[in-house]
């Protein structure tokens, strides 16, 4: 997939650029209201990023129902995403009942398994902690991350099969 990451672009300009670049989806990290997400979702797969801060209510995700998924990340007053800091993944698990959740924030091989087991997200978004230098992924860190993702996913699937066989 080719996903463009945007912050507060006007929908007509974003749509034109996404078409010109043959993007398969857009990820929105700004203050885009539900109406803009709904408009863009008519033409693109939309991942709406939302910061999780004190007082976050998982049911608030319902207003972005047009989005293909919601990326949840830790709030930082200085940054739009990319904080590289973990947060309470139990909130993401609660949010699963309102949207497909993409989990972000400080994930790497040492904690992604726990994050997946707790939050059971649709997907994970990683960046900062798998870079050798800013902006460049480290192949070994990526391999370690993928092994941890695979192990956690298998553990969840095995648990679900066990429950199904007992039912």
C-alpha positions, 0 to 999 in steps of 0.5 A: 500500500502507498499511504500519504500522511497529511496534517490539516490539508484541505480535502480538495488538495489532498484528494488531488495529490492522492490521485496524482501519486496513486495513493491507496490511502491517506493517514490524517494527523491533524484536526480534521473534523468528522465531516472531512474524514467522511468526504475523503472516505468517499474516494480513499481509505482513511486512517484518522490519527487521534492522540490519547490524552487524559480524559480520552473516551473510546466511544468518541471514535464513533464520530469518525465511523467513515474512517477505515481505521483509527490510529491511536497514539500518545498525546504530546502538546509539541508533536503531531504523532511520532512521540515514540512513547507508550501509553495505556494500551487498555484504552485501545482495547476498549476502543476496538468496539468502536473502530479498527484500531492501529496502535502507535507509540513507542513500539519495538520488539521489546514491547510490541508483543505485550501491546498486541496481547493487551490492545488486540489492535487491527494493526500496529504503526512503528517508526522511531524505535526501529530506526538506527538513525532518524528516518532510516529503519534498521533491518535487524530491529525490523526483523526483531519486531516482526518476530515479536509481532508474529509470536504475539499474533500466534499466541492470540490465535491459539487462544481463540482456537482453544476457546472455540474448541471448548465452546 
